[in-house]
Amino acid sequence: MQVEISVSGGRLVDVTALAVPENDPRSSSISQQVMPTLISQAVSAQSASIAGVSGATYTSNGFAESLRSALVKAGLAS
């Protein structure tokens, strides 16, 4: 999982998934379905502390980990 963040005025405004789990059709389907929810959670929380999506634990955890890294690089988290 790899994400890119968009920041405006010191706030997280969007997250773009650059690489998502697609190693099989099921993983690809799950990723496509849950990404909008994960992005919405991240923008609302303004952090990587998100609830994630039930049934998509690996995708949710990978998203949160990549998001946390991007937020640290942007100086929005420690």
Secondary structure, 3 states (H helix, E strand, C coil): CEEEEEEECCEEEEEEEEECCCCCHHHHHHHHHHHHHHHHHHHHHCCCCCCCCCCCHHHHHHHHHHHHHHHHHCCCCC
